[in-house]
Amino acid sequence: MTENPASVVDADAFTVTRTVRIQAPVDKVWSAVTKPEHISQWFGRIELDGSGPGARGTIFFEGYPPTPVIVEHVDAPRSVSYRWGQEDISTVFTFTLAALADGTQLTVEESGFERSAAPAEEMADHAGGWVSELDELVVFAERSE
């Protein structure tokens, strides 16, 4: 598995960002971050009623209540944004992909923590979450099929 740096918390901008390198082509990584059957293999189990902007669904993580999710924006195969959480305290995470000579650079940026009751704690929690989840994405995408 490719080793990647940890997430970065920007307390002033209320964002969490992590960039990883994946030794897999952009189309494979794009599929891994947009197709529910692939997302469910490395992230949480997700169910969506469609695939484009406005598609709604639910994401399920073991030990947590179901979380509503909406596809906010799609610019295939460069970026996709999802809003998750309750309307009044939701955050948006965006995956941005760029081709590299040996694979793909993927950056996730999650924003909207300023509406949280405890922004610093939420950002720290999500920063750790993106480390474990994106490490799983790297393993998933780098597997040969």
NORFEN-V846571 format. One record per residue. N is the residue number from 1. RES is the residue in one letter. PHI is phi in radians with two decimals (NA if undefined). D_CENTER is the distance of its C-alpha to the mean C-alpha in Angstrom with 2 decimals. Layout:
BEGIN
n->N res->RES phi->PHI d_center->D_CENTER
n->N res->RES phi->PHI d_center->D_CENTER
END
This chain:
BEGIN
n->1 res->M phi->NA d_center->18.56
n->2 res->T phi->-1.21 d_center->17.75
n->3 res->E phi->-1.49 d_center->17.76
n->4 res->N phi->-2.37 d_center->15.35
n->5 res->P phi->-1.24 d_center->15.69
n->6 res->A phi->-1.32 d_center->14.21
n->7 res->S phi->-1.25 d_center->12.08
n->8 res->V phi->-2.07 d_center->14.26
n->9 res->V phi->-1.74 d_center->15.12
n->10 res->D phi->-1.91 d_center->17.08
n->11 res->A phi->-1.14 d_center->19.23
n->12 res->D phi->-1.30 d_center->21.07
n->13 res->A phi->-1.63 d_center->18.23
n->14 res->F phi->1.00 d_center->16.33
n->15 res->T phi->-2.25 d_center->13.07
n->16 res->V phi->-2.17 d_center->10.91
n->17 res->T phi->-2.31 d_center->10.04
n->18 res->R phi->-2.54 d_center->9.61
n->19 res->T phi->-2.05 d_center->10.91
n->20 res->V phi->-2.26 d_center->11.61
n->21 res->R phi->-1.82 d_center->14.25
n->22 res->I phi->-2.24 d_center->14.26
n->23 res->Q phi->-1.46 d_center->17.70
n->24 res->A phi->-2.75 d_center->16.98
n->25 res->P phi->-1.19 d_center->17.60
n->26 res->V phi->-0.94 d_center->15.27
n->27 res->D phi->-1.08 d_center->16.15
n->28 res->K phi->-1.24 d_center->15.12
n->29 res->V phi->-1.19 d_center->11.65
n->30 res->W phi->-1.00 d_center->11.40
n->31 res->S phi->-1.06 d_center->12.60
n->32 res->A phi->-1.17 d_center->10.19
n->33 res->V phi->-1.84 d_center->7.13
n->34 res->T phi->-2.19 d_center->9.67
n->35 res->K phi->-1.64 d_center->12.31
n->36 res->P phi->-0.92 d_center->12.34
n->37 res->E phi->-1.17 d_center->14.65
n->38 res->H phi->-1.53 d_center->12.43
n->39 res->I phi->-0.95 d_center->9.15
n->40 res->S phi->-1.13 d_center->11.79
n->41 res->Q phi->-1.52 d_center->13.02
n->42 res->W phi->-2.23 d_center->10.35
n->43 res->F phi->-2.00 d_center->8.14
n->44 res->G phi->-1.89 d_center->10.27
n->45 res->R phi->-1.22 d_center->12.85
n->46 res->I phi->-2.16 d_center->12.06
n->47 res->E phi->-2.17 d_center->14.95
n->48 res->L phi->-2.22 d_center->15.07
n->49 res->D phi->-1.57 d_center->18.40
n->50 res->G phi->-3.08 d_center->17.64
n->51 res->S phi->-2.24 d_center->15.36
n->52 res->G phi->-1.79 d_center->15.95
n->53 res->P phi->-0.93 d_center->15.68
n->54 res->G phi->1.65 d_center->16.98
n->55 res->A phi->-1.07 d_center->15.99
n->56 res->R phi->-2.10 d_center->15.76
n->57 res->G phi->-3.07 d_center->15.09
n->58 res->T phi->-2.45 d_center->14.25
n->59 res->I phi->-2.02 d_center->11.82
n->60 res->F phi->-2.08 d_center->13.92
n->61 res->F phi->-2.06 d_center->13.61
n->62 res->E phi->-1.01 d_center->16.95
n->63 res->G phi->1.51 d_center->18.94
n->64 res->Y phi->-2.23 d_center->17.16
n->65 res->P phi->-1.20 d_center->18.21
n->66 res->P phi->-0.98 d_center->16.46
n->67 res->T phi->-2.08 d_center->13.98
n->68 res->P phi->-1.12 d_center->14.39
n->69 res->V phi->-2.46 d_center->11.65
n->70 res->I phi->-2.32 d_center->12.61
n->71 res->V phi->-1.37 d_center->11.61
n->72 res->E phi->-1.54 d_center->12.70
n->73 res->H phi->-2.69 d_center->13.10
n->74 res->V phi->-2.37 d_center->13.27
n->75 res->D phi->-2.31 d_center->14.98
n->76 res->A phi->-1.15 d_center->15.15
n->77 res->P phi->-1.70 d_center->14.52
n->78 res->R phi->-1.68 d_center->13.47
n->79 res->S phi->-2.72 d_center->10.69
n->80 res->V phi->-2.53 d_center->8.96
n->81 res->S phi->-2.11 d_center->8.24
n->82 res->Y phi->-2.17 d_center->7.85
n->83 res->R phi->-1.82 d_center->10.17
n->84 res->W phi->-2.38 d_center->10.44
n->85 res->G phi->1.85 d_center->13.49
n->86 res->Q phi->-1.43 d_center->17.07
n->87 res->E phi->-0.85 d_center->18.26
n->88 res->D phi->-1.39 d_center->19.99
n->89 res->I phi->-2.33 d_center->17.38
n->90 res->S phi->-1.43 d_center->14.03
n->91 res->T phi->-2.15 d_center->11.28
n->92 res->V phi->-2.07 d_center->9.19
n->93 res->F phi->-2.06 d_center->5.77
n->94 res->T phi->-2.11 d_center->6.38
n->95 res->F phi->-1.68 d_center->5.81
n->96 res->T phi->-2.09 d_center->9.48
n->97 res->L phi->-1.99 d_center->11.48
n->98 res->A phi->-2.42 d_center->15.04
n->99 res->A phi->-1.26 d_center->17.67
n->100 res->L phi->-2.09 d_center->19.47
n->101 res->A phi->-1.02 d_center->22.85
n->102 res->D phi->-1.98 d_center->21.56
n->103 res->G phi->2.64 d_center->18.12
n->104 res->T phi->-2.42 d_center->14.91
n->105 res->Q phi->-1.78 d_center->13.36
n->106 res->L phi->-2.09 d_center->9.62
n->107 res->T phi->-2.07 d_center->8.63
n->108 res->V phi->-1.95 d_center->5.71
n->109 res->E phi->-2.24 d_center->7.84
n->110 res->E phi->-1.95 d_center->7.99
n->111 res->S phi->-2.32 d_center->11.52
n->112 res->G phi->1.85 d_center->14.20
n->113 res->F phi->-1.22 d_center->15.22
n->114 res->E phi->-1.11 d_center->18.80
n->115 res->R phi->-1.48 d_center->19.40
n->116 res->S phi->-1.29 d_center->18.80
n->117 res->A phi->-1.19 d_center->22.04
n->118 res->A phi->-2.41 d_center->21.05
n->119 res->P phi->-1.00 d_center->18.61
n->120 res->A phi->-1.07 d_center->19.29
n->121 res->E phi->-1.17 d_center->18.76
n->122 res->E phi->-1.11 d_center->15.53
n->123 res->M phi->-1.13 d_center->14.09
n->124 res->A phi->-1.09 d_center->15.56
n->125 res->D phi->-1.10 d_center->14.17
n->126 res->H phi->-1.22 d_center->10.51
n->127 res->A phi->-1.03 d_center->11.31
n->128 res->G phi->-1.15 d_center->12.63
n->129 res->G phi->-1.08 d_center->9.91
n->130 res->W phi->-1.18 d_center->7.41
n->131 res->V phi->-1.13 d_center->10.56
n->132 res->S phi->-1.18 d_center->11.24
n->133 res->E phi->-1.19 d_center->8.04
n->134 res->L phi->-1.25 d_center->7.63
n->135 res->D phi->-1.09 d_center->11.38
n->136 res->E phi->-1.18 d_center->11.34
n->137 res->L phi->-1.08 d_center->9.39
n->138 res->V phi->-1.01 d_center->12.12
n->139 res->V phi->-1.04 d_center->14.77
n->140 res->F phi->-1.05 d_center->13.84
n->141 res->A phi->-1.26 d_center->13.80
n->142 res->E phi->-1.46 d_center->16.85
n->143 res->R phi->-1.11 d_center->18.89
n->144 res->S phi->-1.43 d_center->21.68
n->145 res->E phi->-2.13 d_center->22.32
END
